[in-house]
């Protein structure tokens, strides 16, 4: 079958190409593919923020780098030229100037926070110099799943700072349907979810992509907007005919030999950034807030994706003038945080002890630095405050100083009725390995919690702690997670079990490149793994 292109599906007019607009894409590494390098219509630059020399390097056909497929696909979704398909399978903004921010290895959460953080800092410090209007972030490591305040995550703080400087920050909302967010869904970013691009290319036949969704601690709904996240045709530099023939989607498709379908909000997000570039091409004086508002206000809603509570971004946004973008999506949360950060500590403590109505903002202004000794007593009392939000921010801030948290403080939070406070307890426990053995049984009860955000993070922490007491509860929830298509949580369980037991259970059938993780084939493979673990436990 022949699949429609991104630009045709979204009805982007031919003259909407992003010409002259500069955008940035952050990823681990970028393949120097002919569809994303410089050409007569645009320039592409590589910025290696994981090296001492971070000056932009112009990418040309002489540049040799044959790894970094994820980076290739994120860049191609935003600004691929469609060169190898006579322009048919181009990205949304094929003439936009692109800055490809190569962050470096992203193997661990520490790698991600350091290297993605360095990439965001580079954009913050250099966007004005190079004229970069927007940036997209698709690979992130979250410290929670959106149930804690944005100030708990250094990457979300950086995203808020970028937005405050007038840069459009676009993020992928995440591919795990059990999570509120698998990304940096802070108040000011434009979080992008997805739809399945249908075979006939008709918008009304698109179904919702089973990605992350929900209301964050900061009362932000994730996602803000939608774009294609399944059946997205992108360039694929197959190394051989055998590799192409073995690609999961090859047998069903009639695509040019250098293309294949991909899935994930990692490609939905840069598609939206490319569309933003097309808007700036037409309205160069618009601010990031105006562009964001225009995208959201002119998105298309349909019953097929009602559950995502967001509209689909389309080329229709290019038909309307500035009178359709007068609504500003505010960043008051950032401004409140900034205001209270600048206040002297004695004033903050006086306000805390008087139970001022701004208590949450005051507590959060203590982040991200370690909490001071003077504030400890006030914060520990707030762990028993009647407001679940106050309890949540109190344990979150206390987590910056693990040496002053007691095991009873953490246990109190893990047993709280509020998922947010429970998440705060899990967050604190991660930084307190001295209590891991003591609180193992309490963590066991959360591995199969009814709240799927808590469930995911409990399994994630069990992977780090590696206690044999986790084996039974991890196995007990495998089948349910597989049947409910909680692929992220299932993966954490399976990896934790392999690490704790030393037993490896291979997937049958094996994973194929490009395979839909939510397909019957994929879910049946997970159910087989669950059955094998259950047999071993018996």
N, C-alpha and C positions, 0 to 999 in steps of 0.2 A: 504494500500500500504506500501511497505517496502522502507525506505529512506536510501540512501547511507550515509556512515560515512564521517567525515571530512577528515580523512587520506586517504581513498580510493578516494574521489573526487579530492583531491589535488595530488594524486599519490606520497605519501610520502613513500620511501622505508622502509622495516621492520626494518632495522638497524638504521634508523634515529629516535631516541627517545629523544634526548636532554640529554642523560645520563651524569651526572657530571656537567652540566651547571646550574647556579643559576639565576633565574629570579624573578621579583617582580610584584605582582598584587595589585593595589590599589582599594579598594571598601569600602562601608559603614560598612558592617559586613559580616562574612563568616560562612556558615553552615558547621559544622564539619562532612561532608559526607565521607563515605568510599572511594569514588573515588578520593578525593583530599588530604587525610591525608597521613602521612608517611607510607612507606612499605619497603620491602626488597630491592627495586631498587632505592628508592629516599627518601629524607627527606623534610617535609613540616613544615614551621614555621609560627606562628601567631605573628604579631607585632601590638600592640595596641597603636597607636600614639596619641589617644585621652585620654590616661591615663598617670599618672606620671611614671609608669614603662613601658619603651618601649623596654626592652630586648626581643629578639625573644624567643618564647615558642614553643617547638616541639609539633606538632599536632599528636596525636595517636588515636587509637580506643577508648581509655578511655576518650578522650575529648568530652564533652557534650555541644553542641550548636545546636539547631534545628531551628534557624531563619537565614535569610540572603540568600535568594534564588538567588538574582542577583549576590552576591559575589560567591556563589557556581558555577553559570553558567559561570562567567568570568574565574574563576580558572579552571573549567573543560574544557572549550574551549581551554585553553592554555596547561593544563597538566593533564586532567582527565585520569584515568587508564583504563576506560571501564570495570571495575571489574564486574559489574552486567550484562554485556552482553558478557562475555567471551572475552573481549578485542576488540569487534567490534566497539563500539561507544566511543573510546578513543579520547582524545584531541590530538593536534599536537605533543606535547612533553611529553608523559606519564611517562618518567623517569627523567625529569628535576627537580631539587630541587626548591621548590617554597617558596617565602617569601610573605605571605598574609598580606598586610598592611591594618589593620582595622582602618579607619579614624574616625568612629563615625557618629553621626547623621548629615544628610544633608537635613534638612527641609527648610532652607532659603538660599538665596545667601550668607549671612554672614556666616552661618554654613559651606557652601561649600568652600568659600574662606579660612576660618580659618582652617578647619579640613583637607581638601585636601592639603592645603598649608603646614600644619604640616607633613603630610605624605610625600610630596615631599622633604621637608627639611630633614626628617629622611633618605630618600634614598640618598640624596646628601651627608650627613654626614657619612653614614655607608656603602655605596655600596662597597668601597674599602676594608673595614674591613671584610665584609662577602663574598666578591667575586661576588657581584650581577652585571650581565652584561647588563640587560635591564629591563625596567619597563613599564607597560601598565596602562593607565588612561582611564576609560570609563565613569565616572560620573564627570561632570564638570559644573561649573556655569560661563557662559561667560558674561562679561560686555557689549559686543556688539555681532555682528555676523560675525566678521572678517573684517568689514569695517574700523576699527581703527587700528593703529599700535600696534604691540605686546607688546610694553612697557606700554600700557594703562591697562594691566591686570596682576595682581601680579602672577597668576598661570602660565601665559605664560612666564613671566620673570624667574620663577623657572625652567620651562621646558627647557628654553634656557641655563640656568646655568648648569643643569644636562647634557645636550648634550655637552656643552663645556668641561665638566669633563670626557667625553668619555663614557657616558652611553647612550644606545639606548633608546629613549623615543618614545613609540608607543601610539597613541591616536585614539579613535573612532571619525570618522569625523562627525557623527550626523545623526539622522533619519528623519529630517525635510527637505523635498525637496525644500522648499521655502527659505532656508537660505544658505548663502555662507559657513558658518561654525556654527555648534552647539557644538564646542569643542575648545581646545586650539591649533588651527592650526597656531602655530608660525613657523618661518622659518626652524628650525632644527628638528622638530618632524617628525615622520613617521605617517601621517594621513591615516587611513584605511577606505575606503568605502566598498560597498558590492555588491554581486550578489545573485540572488535567486538560491538556489541549486535545480536543476530540479529533477523530479521524477525518470528519467532514469539514473541519475548520470553522464551524459555526459557533459563535459565542454562546448562544442559548443552549447548546448541547454540552457545554463544559461542566464537569463535575468538580466538587471541591477536592483539593489535595489534602490528605490526612496529616497535616502538619500541626505544629504547636499552636495552641490558642488558649486564651483565658485572661482574666483580670489580674494585673500585677498588684503588688503591695502599694504601689504609687497610684493606683486607680487608673492605670492605662490599659486599654484593651489591646491585646496582641492577637492578630496583626492589624495594622492600620489600613492596608491596601493589598490587592492581590495582582498576580501576573502569572504567566505560564510556569508551572513547576513540574510538569510531567509531559513526556513526548516532545521535549524541546530539542529540535534538530540543531546540532552544533558540529564544528569541524572535529574530526578524529584522525590523528596521524597514525593509522594502522602501520605496524612494522612489517606485516606480511599479509598475504591473502588468507593464510590460515587463521591469523588473529581476527581478521574481518569476518570470516565465515563463522567463527566461534562467538562473535558478539551476540549477546542475548536477543537483540531485536532484529538481527540481520535477516533471518528467514522470513519475517513478516513484512519487510519493508522494501520499497523501491526508491532508494535514495542514491545520490551520487556516491561514488566509491570512497570519498574522503570525508563522509559524514556519518553520524549515528545519533540516535535519540538518547538524551540524558534526562535525569530526574533530580529534583531537589530544589528547595528554596534558595540554595546557593546560586542558582541561575535566575530565579524569579527576581531576586533583589537587584542584580546588575541590569536586568531588563528595564526596571523602573528608573534606575539612575540614567540609563541611556535615554529614556523618554524625557527625563528632566532636562538633559542636554538639548534635546529637540525644542523644548519650551524656551530655554535660554537663547537658542539660536533665533527664535522668533521675537522674544521679549528680553533682550539683553540686560535691561535695567531692573528686571525683577529680582527681589531678594530671595534667599533660600526659603524663607517663610511663605512668601507669595507662591513660589513654585510648588512647595509642599501642599499648601492649601488648594491650589488649582488642581493638583493631581487627585487629592482626596475628594474634593467637592464635585469633580466631574467624573468620578469613577462609576462604573455600571454595576447595579445590584441585580441579583437574580435568585430565585428560590433554590436553585441548585447548590448555591454556596451560602445559604442563610446562616448555617451553623458557624461560619467564620465571621459573621457580623461585619463584613467589609466589602467594598466594591472592587471591581476589576479595572485596573488602569488601562485606558485605551487612547488611541490617537485623536479621539474626539476632543481631548483637552486642548489641542492645538487650534481648534476652531473658535475659541472664546477669548475675549479680551480681558483687560485688567479688572473690569467690573465684576468678573466672576472669581476674583481671588482676593477680595477685600477682608476676608476673615483670617485673623491671625491665630495660629496655634501657639499658645504662650509657653514660656519656659519659667513660670513663676516658681516652680520647685527649686530650680537652680538659683534663682535670685534670692529666695528665702534662705537657702543654705549658705550662699555667699555672704549675705548680710550678717547672719548669726556667727559665721566663722570669724568675722572681723571684730566681733564684740569681745571685751575682756572676760576672762574666765570667771572672776568674782560675780560679774553681772549675770552670766549664764547660770551659775550655781544658785544665786538668789532667786532667779526666775523658776528654776527647777523645784526648789524647796517650797515655793509658794504655789505650786501646781498651776502655773500659768497655762492658758489655753494653747500657747505655742510650744508646749513642752516637747513635742515630737521633733519639731524643727531645731530646737535648742540642743537636744540630745544628738541629733544627726550631724550638727555642726562640729561635733567632736571628732568625726571621721574625716580622713582616713588615718590620722595619726593615732598613736597609742593613747589610751585614756589616761589622764593625769591622776596622780594619787589623790588630789583634792576632790575629784569627782566620783571616786569609787563608791563611797558610802551612799551617796545620793542615788547612783545608778543601781546598786544592789537592792535598795528599797523598792525601786520601780519594777523589779522583777515580779512583784506581787500587786502591781497597780491594777485597778479594775478594767482598764482599757487594754485589749489584746495588742493594739498597735504600739502602745507605750511599752508593754512587756517585750514585744518583738524588737524594738529599737534598742531597748536597754541591754538585752543579751547580745545583740549584734555589736554594740559598741564595747561592751565588756570583753568580747572575744579578741579585741586588739591587744589585750593584756592577759594572756592565758594564765600567768602565774597567780593572778588574784581571783580567778574563778574557782569555786569549789565544785566537787562532784555533785553535791546536793543542788547547787544552782542549775547545773545542766540537766540533772534528772527531773527537776521541777519543770523545766521547759519541755523536755521530751514527753512528759505526761500531761502537758497542757491540752485543753480541748481545741485550741486554735491551731490550724495547720501552719500559720505564720510563725507562731511561737515555737512549735515543734521544729520548723525549719531553722529557726534561730538556735535551738538546742543542738541540732545536727551540725550547724555551721560552727558553733563553739567547740563541740566535741572533736571535730576534725583537727583543731589547733591544740588539743589537749591530750596527746597520746598517753600521758601518765594515768588517765582515767579510762582508757580503752578496755582494759580487762575488767575493771569494776562495773562498767556500764554496758558490757556486752549483752546481757540478758534484756536490758531495756531496749537496746537497739534491735534485738531479735524480734521484738513485738512490732516494730515499725516496718520490717522488711515486707510484710504483706498488708500494710495499712491501706484503708479504703481510699485515702487521698493519694492519687497516683504521683503527684510531685514528691510527697514524703516517701512513698514506696521507692521511687527511682533513687533519691538521694541516700536512703538507708542502704540500698544495694550497693551504691557507689562507695559508701563509707566501709561497708563490709569487705569490699575488694581491697581497701587499704589496710584494714585491721587484720584480716586473714585468720580469724579464729575458727576452729573446727565446730564451735557451737552454732555457726551460721549455716552449716551444711543443710540441715533439715528444713529450716524456714526458706532458704534459697530454692531448694528443690520443690517445696510445696507450692510455690507461686509460679513456677515455670509454665505449666500448661495454661493457667488462667491468663498470664501475660501474653502467651502466643495467640490464644484464641481471641483475645481483645486487641490484638495487633499493637501491643506495647513493645515495639521492637527495640527501643532504647533500653528499657528496663530489663527486657529479656537478655540483651547483650551483656549488661552489667552482671546479671545473675550468673550467666554461663561462664563468663571470664573469671568471676570470683570463685566459682566452684572448681574450675580447672586449676586455679592458683592454689586454693586451699588443699585440694585433694591430690594434686599432682597427676590427675587423670585427664587426658584429652579426648574429647568426643568430636569427631569431624562431622561437618555438615554433609548431608546426603539428600539430594544431589548437591554437588559443589556449587559455590557461588559463581555466577557468570557475570562478566563485565556488562554493566548497564542494566542489570536485572532490577525489576520493580520489587522493593522489599516488602510491599503490601500485597503482592500477587498470591494466588492460591498456592503456587509452586513454592514460594518463599515461606509462607506460613506453615505449610505441610512439613517443610524441612525443619522448622523450629519445633513443631510438635513431635517429630521423630527424636530430636535431641532431648526434649523433656521426658519422653518415654524411656529413653536409655538411662537418664539420670535417676528416674524413679525406680527402675529395675535395680540399679546399683545400690540405691539406698535400702531397698527391700532386702 
